[in-house]
Amino acid sequence: QRTVQQVIEEIEMIEKKLSPRYIYICDANFMPSIQRRKEWLQLFIHELKKRKFHAYFSALLRTNDVIYYEEFIPQLKEIGFTCLYVGIESFVQRQLDFYNKHTTVEENLRAIDIILKSSMKINFTFLFLDPFTSIKEIRENLETVKKLYVYSYITYDQPFFSMTSTVNSIVGTKLHNIIKQNKLELSDDKGYKFVDNEVTRYYETVREWNYIL
């Protein structure tokens, strides 16, 4: 990992040259749940507090990392973080297990609650559909999102989530092998067909609506 000093110097350089309004920390896992990173983050927060940057910050986190760093979330808000992007992927446990997320629906909900309590904005990443998705699971995901009532906390610099977002089949992955074993291969953008014909109709209909709109 890069040192705190290196990151701070890069932020200073960006501020001086570009005067940006926002700086997105482009790290696939900004706060992994390990003690060494916790020590790094403590120093990062300390150093950022000593400076007066004009830009606001945002970063990408996993839900279990939000929980691991719960005490740090309000501190991030204090030093200029205004939004956290969270890899929710699904509110259906079968999908979380299928994606090998090592998280639970309950952890997803708790992570969201932690961020909202800090008054930061939030954005989700979703993998709404996979080859074995059912209509019941689609309803379950949508009902959970509806109950959260997070719309006033969402940042709209990108779509909240797509109702046709899919996990994609890539050669060499476990998913690709499962698709081949179940004879679900298709030569389309996602690389497979859905087991449930109702989901196929749902997917095609919503995509057509999106195209018309």
C-alpha positions in Angstrom: 0.0 0.0 0.0 1.1 3.6 -0.6 2.1 5.7 2.4 -0.2 8.3 3.9 2.4 11.0 3.0 2.3 9.9 -0.7 -1.5 10.1 -0.8 -1.5 13.5 0.9 1.1 14.9 -1.4 -1.0 13.7 -4.4 -4.1 15.4 -3.0 -2.1 18.6 -2.5 -0.9 18.5 -6.1 -4.4 17.9 -7.5 -5.8 20.8 -5.4 -3.0 23.1 -6.6 -3.2 22.2 -10.3 -6.9 21.6 -10.8 -8.9 23.1 -7.9 -11.4 20.3 -8.1 -14.7 20.3 -6.2 -14.6 16.6 -5.6 -11.8 14.0 -5.3 -12.8 10.3 -5.7 -10.4 8.0 -3.9 -10.0 5.4 -6.7 -9.2 2.3 -4.7 -11.3 -0.8 -5.2 -11.2 -1.4 -1.4 -10.3 1.8 0.4 -10.6 0.4 3.9 -10.0 -3.4 4.1 -10.7 -5.0 7.5 -7.1 -5.4 8.7 -5.3 -3.8 11.6 -2.5 -2.4 9.4 -5.0 -0.5 7.4 -6.7 0.8 10.5 -3.4 2.3 11.6 -3.0 3.8 8.1 -6.5 5.3 8.3 -5.8 6.8 11.7 -2.8 8.6 10.4 -4.6 9.6 7.2 -7.4 11.3 9.2 -4.9 13.0 11.4 -2.9 14.4 8.5 -6.0 15.5 6.6 -7.3 17.4 9.7 -4.1 19.4 9.7 -4.7 20.7 6.2 -7.5 22.8 4.7 -8.5 21.2 1.4 -11.3 22.7 -0.5 -12.3 19.5 -2.3 -14.8 17.0 -0.9 -14.0 13.3 -0.9 -15.7 10.0 -1.7 -14.5 6.4 -1.8 -15.7 2.8 -2.4 -16.2 0.4 0.5 -17.4 -3.1 1.2 -20.3 -3.5 3.6 -18.4 -5.6 6.2 -15.6 -2.9 6.1 -18.1 -0.2 6.9 -19.0 -2.2 10.0 -15.4 -2.9 10.9 -14.6 0.8 10.7 -17.9 2.0 12.2 -16.1 4.4 14.7 -14.2 6.0 11.8 -17.2 6.8 9.6 -18.1 10.1 11.5 -14.4 11.1 11.4 -14.4 10.7 7.6 -17.3 13.1 7.5 -15.4 15.6 9.6 -12.4 15.6 7.2 -14.4 16.2 4.1 -15.9 12.9 3.0 -19.4 13.6 1.7 -20.3 10.3 0.0 -19.4 6.6 0.3 -20.1 4.1 -2.5 -21.0 0.7 -1.0 -20.9 -2.7 -2.8 -24.3 -4.0 -1.7 -24.8 -6.2 -4.8 -28.1 -7.7 -3.4 -30.5 -7.9 -0.6 -31.1 -11.6 -1.3 -28.9 -14.0 0.6 -28.8 -16.6 -2.1 -27.3 -14.0 -4.5 -24.7 -12.8 -1.9 -23.6 -16.4 -1.5 -23.5 -16.9 -5.2 -21.3 -13.9 -5.7 -19.1 -15.1 -2.9 -19.5 -11.8 -1.1 -18.9 -13.3 2.4 -21.6 -10.9 3.7 -25.2 -11.1 4.8 -28.3 -9.1 4.1 -28.3 -8.0 7.7 -24.7 -6.7 7.3 -25.7 -4.8 4.2 -28.6 -3.1 6.1 -26.4 -2.3 9.1 -23.7 -0.8 6.9 -26.2 1.5 5.2 -27.6 2.5 8.6 -24.0 3.4 9.9 -23.4 5.7 6.9 -26.8 7.4 7.0 -26.3 8.1 10.7 -23.2 10.0 9.9 -25.2 12.2 7.5 -23.1 11.3 4.5 -24.5 10.6 1.1 -24.5 7.0 -0.1 -24.5 5.2 -3.4 -24.9 1.5 -4.0 -23.4 -0.9 -6.5 -25.9 -3.7 -7.4 -25.7 -7.0 -9.3 -29.5 -7.2 -9.7 -29.7 -10.3 -11.9 -27.8 -13.6 -12.3 -28.6 -16.7 -14.3 -30.7 -18.2 -11.4 -32.6 -15.1 -10.3 -36.3 -15.6 -9.7 -39.2 -13.1 -9.9 -39.6 -13.6 -6.2 -36.0 -12.4 -5.6 -36.5 -9.4 -7.8 -39.5 -8.4 -5.7 -37.5 -9.1 -2.5 -34.7 -6.7 -3.6 -37.1 -4.0 -4.7 -39.2 -4.2 -1.5 -36.1 -3.9 0.6 -34.9 -0.8 -1.3 -38.4 0.7 -1.0 -38.4 0.1 2.8 -35.0 1.7 3.3 -36.4 5.0 2.1 -32.8 6.3 1.4 -33.7 8.5 -1.6 -32.8 11.8 0.2 -29.4 10.3 1.1 -28.5 9.1 -2.4 -26.0 11.0 -4.5 -27.3 11.4 -8.1 -24.0 11.8 -9.9 -24.8 8.3 -11.2 -27.9 6.1 -11.3 -29.0 4.8 -7.9 -29.1 1.3 -9.4 -30.2 -0.4 -12.6 -33.1 -2.8 -12.6 -31.4 -4.7 -15.4 -27.9 -4.8 -14.0 -26.4 -8.2 -14.4 -23.4 -10.2 -13.3 -21.4 -11.0 -16.5 -19.9 -14.3 -17.5 -16.2 -14.0 -18.1 -14.2 -16.9 -19.5 -12.0 -18.6 -16.8 -14.3 -17.6 -13.9 -16.3 -19.9 -11.7 -19.5 -18.3 -13.0 -18.6 -19.1 -16.5 -18.0 -22.8 -15.6 -21.3 -23.0 -13.9 -23.1 -21.5 -16.9 -21.4 -24.0 -19.2 -22.3 -26.9 -16.9 -25.9 -25.8 -16.9 -25.9 -25.2 -20.7 -27.0 -21.6 -20.2 -24.5 -20.0 -22.6 -25.6 -17.2 -24.9 -23.6 -14.9 -27.2 -25.0 -11.7 -25.8 -23.5 -9.0 -23.6 -24.0 -10.9 -20.3 -23.1 -14.3 -21.7 -26.0 -16.4 -20.5 -29.7 -17.0 -20.5 -31.9 -17.0 -17.4 -33.3 -20.2 -16.0 -36.6 -18.5 -15.2 -38.5 -17.6 -18.3 -40.4 -14.9 -16.4 -37.1 -13.2 -15.6 -36.2 -13.3 -19.2 -39.5 -11.5 -20.1 -38.9 -9.0 -17.2 -35.3 -8.3 -18.4 -36.3 -7.8 -22.1 -39.3 -5.6 -21.2 -37.4 -3.3 -18.8 -34.5 -2.9 -21.3 -37.0 -2.0 -24.0 -38.6 0.6 -21.7 -35.2 2.0 -21.0 -34.4 2.2 -24.8 -37.8 4.0 -25.5 -37.3 6.5 -22.6 
